[in-house]
Structure formats: structure tokens, C-alpha cells
Amino acid sequence: MIFVVNCMLVHTMLRIEFLRQMIGGSLAFSGLKLSALVNELDSFQASPLMPVLFVGHGSPMNAIEQNDFSKSWNLLGKNLPTPRAILCISAHWETDGSFVTAMPNPKTIHDFGGFPQALFDVQYPAPGNPALAAEIVKMETARHISEDHSWGLDHGTWSVVKNMYPEANIPVLQLSLDYRLSAESHKELAASLKKLRERGVLIIGSGNLVHNLRMVDWHNPNNGYDWAVEADETFRKAISSEDWPLLLAKTNWKDALKKSVPTAEHYLPMIYPLAMKGKNEEIRYFNQQTLMGSISMTSFIIS
């Protein structure tokens, strides 16, 4: 185990040094310099635990555009320890019950409309991992999880993971969002899966802290409404302090928060990585930007 951890640390240090020399800290994106992200990665400590992520995935176009967000995801893929597999909780798979994809070759799902053909042409042929899916079903105790053999990878997963691991050589599984569960129950479910981090699994919650499509401002692509910016800041403070009463009790939210989360599916994936945080781990934010009035790209990594 010590040998494996030391190898992971050396690998990460070499990657970081290469990246630091390559970019020279001169590029910037979404309120966070590339050099700042490298510094965050530089501060990771050797640990048997895999980091855990919440990613604001935003538009499906981030899958094929070279922009600030896709660049940050690419950096993460280059500098994080190489995972045994990836488990993604995507806002775009809601089910009656909890399911994990268990097929050997999950299909690429194009669950959107009105975008260029180039986006529909994208395939992300990452393998699945039926053995890991069976392991998840067996280890989960707080809520029953069943195997799924029909879904695949939706854009909440592949738009992000495609930029992190473009070779599609790491097994990817999805865990569905059971729409019957309360936010508290989602937290309990997430906590019951925490041990996957000790088994080389990179867990990613993919959604958006602020996500109100009905109020999108197409004429203002790079800024957010005042209430959206306020909500994003409020959520970040609550996440940093692990203020679960605020994060889980939507009935007590002020108007800014209610406007930002009209439906729960893009918010709930945030609960999973936060529920898996260890006592001595830190939360680091990146991509802190609110777009088109009512979409927040704020993301964080726990390590």
C-alpha cells in the first residue's frame, strides 16, 4: 500500500511540474488562473483516498468547445491520480429507485436538442465495469441500489469526462438520482458509498448549483442576475462550513435560493461529494462563474 501511495504521489508531482513549466501561470479562466488550479493540485497530500468532485457542467457544448471550463476539466484529468473507475451522479438521470449502470459498454446518450450536428456526432466509448457495479450493489446498505443495463452515459457525465480523459480508457459508471428520496436520504445514500474512494474510484457529482432555464438571459452570456450571484455565494459558504441544515432544508430558503433551484435534479449531485468528505479534508473551488443570468458553473474538489 505504501508503495502504491508513493507512486501516486510521484506521478502527481511530475504532472504538476510539467504543467507549471508549460503554462507559466499566464493563462486565466472563469475567475481562476490556471496557475492557481495547479497550486491547488500541488497542495494535495498523498492519501489512499481518491479526491471527489462536484462539477458544474453547464451547456452540452462544453464537450466540444475549447473554453475556460473544458480547459479546467482537462487539467484535472492530467493531474489527479489515475482512477480505477469513475462513478458519476448526473443531473440527467432521474429514476424511480436507485440504479447503477452495469453494462460492459455503455452507450453515449445525446439527451438534448437544438445543438449543432457536431455535438450529436460525439461518441464517448469508455467501457463500463459490471464487476464494480455488482460491488456497489452489494456494499450499499442505507438504500437499495439495483443494476441497470439500458441507460448508458448522458451528457451530464460524458461532456465532463470526455475532457478529463479523452482517450476513453477508464471505466465509467453512472448512479441515478432517485426522485422519491429527500435531500437527507440522498446524503445518507452518498455516505454509504464513501468507501469507494478507498478503492480507486473517482466520484463526480455533475449538475449546477444555480440552474433556472426558464430565466436564462441569452443576451448576457457572461454574467448572472443579482439573485443568482447571491445564491451561488450563499451555497458556497454553506458548503464550506458544511451547513447541512441550510443545504437540505429547501422550505427555509430565501427567494434567491428558491429561484436558483426551481427543481432539484441539478442541485442534488452536489450533496454526494460533500457527504463523502472526510474530517480533515479541504474543499477547493474552481470555475466560479455565473452565466446567462441563471446558470452557475461553480465547482469544487475535496481532497
LINMOZI-V35795 format. One record per residue. OMEGA is omega in radians with two decimals (none if undefined). Layout:
OMEGA
OMEGA
//
This chain:
-3.14
3.13
-3.13
-3.13
3.14
3.10
3.10
-3.12
3.12
3.12
-3.12
-3.12
3.12
3.11
-3.09
-3.12
3.10
-3.10
3.14
3.14
-3.07
-3.03
3.09
3.10
-3.01
-3.11
-3.14
3.07
2.95
3.08
3.13
3.11
3.07
3.12
3.12
3.09
3.08
3.11
3.10
3.13
-3.14
-3.07
3.09
3.08
3.08
-3.07
3.04
3.13
2.95
2.98
3.09
-2.98
2.76
-3.08
2.94
-2.99
3.05
-3.07
3.03
-3.14
3.07
3.12
-3.03
3.11
2.97
-3.12
-3.07
-3.06
3.13
3.09
-3.14
3.12
3.11
3.10
3.12
-3.13
-3.13
-2.97
3.09
3.02
-3.12
-3.09
2.99
3.13
3.11
3.02
-3.09
3.01
-3.03
3.08
-2.97
3.06
3.09
-3.04
3.00
-2.97
-3.14
-3.08
3.02
-3.14
-3.02
-3.13
-3.13
-3.10
-3.11
3.13
3.05
-3.08
3.10
-3.01
-3.13
3.11
3.06
-3.14
-3.13
-3.13
-3.13
3.13
3.12
3.14
-3.09
2.97
3.08
-2.96
3.08
3.09
2.94
3.09
-3.10
-3.14
3.11
3.08
3.11
3.10
3.13
3.12
-3.09
-3.04
-3.05
-3.07
-3.05
3.13
-3.13
3.06
3.12
3.08
3.07
-3.12
-3.05
-3.01
-3.08
3.13
3.10
-2.99
3.03
3.09
-2.95
3.11
3.11
-3.01
3.09
3.11
3.12
-3.06
-3.04
-3.14
3.13
-3.07
3.11
3.13
-3.12
3.06
3.02
3.01
-3.07
3.02
3.10
-3.06
3.09
-3.03
2.98
3.09
3.11
3.13
3.04
3.09
3.13
3.12
3.14
-3.12
-3.12
-3.13
-3.05
-3.07
3.07
3.11
3.13
-3.08
3.05
-3.12
3.05
-3.10
-3.10
2.91
-3.05
-3.14
3.03
3.12
3.06
-3.06
3.11
-3.05
-3.13
-3.10
3.12
3.09
-3.07
-3.11
-3.10
-2.94
-2.98
-3.12
3.14
3.00
3.14
-3.11
3.12
3.09
3.11
-3.13
3.14
3.12
3.12
3.12
3.14
3.12
-3.14
3.10
-3.11
-3.13
-3.08
3.13
-3.07
3.10
3.11
-3.04
-3.04
-3.00
-3.10
-3.12
-3.14
-3.07
3.01
-3.03
-3.10
-3.14
3.14
3.09
-3.06
-3.12
3.13
3.02
-2.90
-2.88
3.13
3.14
-3.03
3.12
3.07
-3.08
-3.04
3.12
-3.13
3.12
-3.14
-3.10
3.03
-3.05
-3.04
-3.13
-3.13
3.04
3.14
-3.07
3.00
-3.11
-3.12
-3.13
3.07
-3.00
2.98
3.08
-2.89
3.09
3.10
3.10
-3.10
-3.11
3.05
3.10
3.09
-3.10
none
//
